[in-house]
């Protein structure tokens, strides 16, 4: 990802929760940009990995705030293209 990439670009398409959380982690600098998802995917699938839980919780909170859309049935997220209602 280049330096000018925005989070809305990173999460523009529907992504499974684990991939979305990983990409959020890369965007935030938690994981190095050259980190492979396959090397850390277990932290999103297994209990006992607070970092994985934190990143998924952050996705959920962003969805609650209207920043992201969440597909509950498939546990996927994507950027909400509609403006956030601040009222």
trRosetta pair geometry for C-beta under 8 A, 3 or more apart (Angstrom, degrees):
i j d omega theta_ij theta_ji phi_ij phi_ji
1 5 4.5 -79 -175 25 102 158
1 10 7.0 4 -117 -93 144 105
1 26 6.8 123 8 136 137 120
1 27 7.3 -54 106 -93 171 69
1 33 5.9 -132 37 -141 86 112
2 5 5.3 126 61 -29 69 96
5 9 5.2 -120 -163 75 80 135
5 10 6.2 86 155 -55 116 92
5 27 7.6 -115 108 -117 110 95
6 9 5.0 100 59 3 72 101
6 10 7.3 -135 103 -5 40 89
7 10 5.3 -52 -147 35 41 115
7 11 6.1 3 164 12 74 109
7 24 7.5 41 -142 -118 109 74
7 27 5.5 89 -101 -179 84 157
7 79 7.4 144 125 -93 77 119
8 11 6.6 -71 -138 57 26 85
8 12 6.3 63 153 -78 62 80
8 79 4.5 97 -143 -140 69 158
9 12 5.5 -11 -147 -37 32 118
10 23 5.0 169 171 159 109 118
10 24 7.4 138 122 -80 136 48
10 26 7.8 -172 -146 76 138 104
10 27 5.2 -76 -40 -71 175 131
11 15 6.6 -99 -136 15 70 127
11 20 6.1 62 -120 -142 103 97
11 23 6.6 157 -72 102 77 132
11 24 7.3 27 -63 -71 122 87
11 68 6.6 -54 147 -112 146 109
11 77 6.4 -37 -161 121 119 100
11 78 5.8 167 159 -147 82 43
11 79 4.6 124 99 -45 94 88
12 78 6.7 0 143 -163 19 98
12 79 5.5 -24 -99 24 39 123
13 78 5.9 -86 140 -119 16 121
14 71 6.5 17 -140 -2 121 138
14 74 7.8 33 174 93 129 135
14 76 4.6 31 -175 156 97 137
14 77 7.3 152 -145 75 57 24
14 78 4.7 -63 -82 -47 49 124
15 19 4.5 -120 179 92 109 109
15 20 4.0 143 93 -64 117 88
15 23 6.7 -25 158 13 173 138
15 76 6.1 158 75 -156 29 88
15 77 6.0 -29 60 62 83 74
15 78 6.7 129 8 -79 75 74
16 19 4.9 78 60 15 83 105
16 20 6.8 -160 86 -8 36 92
16 74 7.4 -94 -107 149 73 92
16 75 6.4 35 -156 101 70 89
16 76 5.6 -54 -94 -99 36 82
17 20 5.7 -59 -142 40 27 111
17 21 6.1 27 159 -19 65 108
17 44 7.2 173 114 179 88 125
17 56 5.8 42 171 -127 112 106
17 59 6.7 166 -146 88 81 160
17 75 4.5 -55 -22 157 120 98
17 76 6.7 -117 -45 -93 65 30
17 77 6.5 85 -102 -10 60 103
18 21 5.8 -52 -145 37 29 110
18 22 6.3 31 153 -19 62 106
18 37 7.8 105 134 -171 97 116
18 41 6.0 55 164 -148 135 84
18 44 3.8 132 -127 119 96 152
18 45 6.7 4 -99 -55 142 82
18 52 8.0 -9 -129 -155 82 110
18 56 7.9 -23 -90 -83 49 112
19 22 5.6 -53 -148 37 32 114
19 23 6.3 30 155 -17 66 106
19 37 6.4 -1 -116 -135 74 152
20 23 5.9 -55 -146 38 30 108
20 24 6.3 33 153 -20 63 105
20 59 5.7 85 121 -114 120 145
20 76 7.3 130 -29 -160 135 54
20 77 4.4 99 -150 53 170 115
20 78 7.9 -113 -106 -71 130 44
21 24 5.6 -52 -148 36 32 114
21 25 6.4 36 151 -21 63 105
21 44 5.6 149 69 -110 139 128
21 52 6.6 70 138 -155 147 65
21 55 3.9 106 -166 124 99 115
21 56 4.9 -33 -89 -69 140 67
21 58 7.8 121 -127 55 84 98
21 59 5.9 -87 -82 -26 80 133
22 25 5.5 -55 -153 35 32 115
22 26 6.5 32 151 -18 66 101
22 31 6.9 -8 -165 12 74 157
22 37 5.0 59 164 -118 168 96
22 40 6.6 142 -118 86 111 117
22 41 7.3 -33 -68 -93 139 66
22 44 7.0 -74 -50 -41 93 143
22 55 7.5 84 -60 142 30 156
23 26 5.6 -47 -147 34 36 112
23 27 6.3 40 152 -21 65 105
24 27 5.5 -54 -148 37 32 114
24 28 6.2 24 155 -12 66 109
24 55 5.6 155 81 -163 120 103
24 58 6.5 176 150 94 152 126
24 59 6.5 -145 -27 -69 158 95
25 28 5.9 -59 -143 43 29 105
25 30 3.9 -75 -164 64 85 124
25 31 4.7 59 128 -1 108 105
25 51 7.6 66 -115 163 133 106
25 55 5.2 -34 -59 -109 101 146
26 29 7.8 44 179 -70 29 21
26 30 7.2 -75 -61 54 24 79
26 31 4.9 -48 -84 69 66 104
26 32 7.8 -20 -129 94 82 22
26 33 6.1 95 -167 -110 105 50
26 35 6.5 -154 -97 50 102 113
30 51 7.0 157 -177 -166 135 120
30 55 7.3 -130 49 -79 167 123
31 35 4.0 -86 169 33 110 160
31 40 6.6 -109 -107 -2 136 166
32 35 4.7 127 61 -37 75 95
35 39 6.4 -120 -172 60 80 126
35 40 6.6 12 168 -8 122 130
36 39 4.7 92 72 -5 89 106
36 40 7.8 154 89 6 54 85
37 40 6.5 -86 -156 52 36 86
37 41 5.6 56 156 -64 79 98
38 41 5.9 -23 -127 -9 29 120
40 43 5.4 -30 177 17 80 118
40 44 7.7 70 132 -12 80 95
41 44 5.9 -61 -167 35 51 107
41 45 6.4 32 146 -11 79 116
42 45 5.6 -71 -143 46 39 105
42 46 5.4 1 174 6 81 119
42 49 7.4 144 117 -46 72 153
43 46 7.1 -58 -113 48 22 89
43 49 3.7 -168 -151 177 77 158
43 51 6.0 -14 172 75 138 99
43 52 3.7 180 142 -51 83 124
44 49 7.4 -77 -50 85 29 141
44 52 4.4 -158 -82 -155 50 122
44 55 7.6 -62 -98 72 100 120
44 56 6.7 126 -141 -52 92 120
45 52 7.9 -77 7 -179 40 157
46 49 6.2 82 79 -7 83 115
46 52 7.9 81 56 55 62 161
49 52 4.1 40 109 15 117 116
49 53 6.6 153 91 -14 66 86
50 53 5.5 -58 -147 41 37 113
50 54 6.0 42 155 -26 70 105
51 54 5.6 -50 -146 33 31 115
51 55 6.5 27 158 -16 64 105
52 55 6.0 -57 -149 36 30 107
52 56 6.5 23 156 -11 65 108
53 56 6.0 -61 -148 42 30 106
53 57 6.0 32 154 -21 66 110
54 57 5.6 -57 -146 38 28 113
54 58 6.4 32 153 -23 63 104
55 58 5.5 -48 -149 31 32 115
55 59 6.8 37 150 -19 61 99
56 59 5.5 -48 -154 32 38 114
56 60 6.6 39 148 -19 65 102
57 60 5.5 -52 -150 36 36 114
57 61 6.3 33 153 -17 67 105
58 61 5.7 -53 -145 38 32 110
58 62 6.3 35 154 -20 64 105
59 62 5.7 -56 -149 36 30 111
59 63 6.5 31 151 -20 64 104
59 68 6.3 -45 -165 54 71 167
59 70 7.6 117 147 -93 95 111
59 77 5.2 -99 -172 -65 121 165
60 63 5.6 -55 -151 35 32 112
60 64 6.4 34 150 -20 65 104
60 70 7.2 41 -118 -86 57 153
61 64 5.4 -47 -146 34 36 114
61 65 6.4 31 154 -15 65 107
62 65 5.7 -57 -147 41 32 109
62 67 4.3 -70 -174 66 88 119
62 68 4.5 60 117 3 105 112
62 77 7.9 65 81 -160 115 137
63 66 7.7 56 -178 -66 31 18
63 67 7.3 -87 -72 58 27 72
63 68 4.5 -58 -79 80 69 98
63 69 6.7 69 -130 -157 94 8
63 70 4.0 25 -141 -29 153 117
63 77 6.5 -110 -69 -123 118 107
65 84 7.2 -6 146 -140 84 129
66 80 6.0 -87 168 55 62 169
66 82 7.9 -74 177 85 105 102
66 84 4.8 129 102 -130 121 85
66 85 6.4 -116 -156 29 175 80
67 79 7.5 -54 156 -142 69 65
67 80 6.0 174 157 25 20 113
67 84 6.4 -8 -80 -84 61 126
68 77 5.0 -1 173 -168 134 107
68 78 6.6 152 -159 78 85 26
68 79 6.2 -65 -112 -106 67 32
68 80 5.8 175 -136 -23 10 93
69 77 6.9 152 78 -155 52 55
69 78 5.4 -13 55 62 99 80
69 79 7.5 20 11 99 87 16
69 80 4.9 125 -39 -85 85 83
70 76 7.3 158 -156 83 51 46
70 77 5.5 -20 -102 -100 69 77
71 74 4.8 -3 119 47 120 95
71 75 7.2 -55 89 12 78 11
71 76 4.3 5 48 55 116 93
71 77 7.5 -148 18 -68 77 31
72 75 7.3 16 -163 -73 29 50
80 84 7.4 95 89 -77 131 76
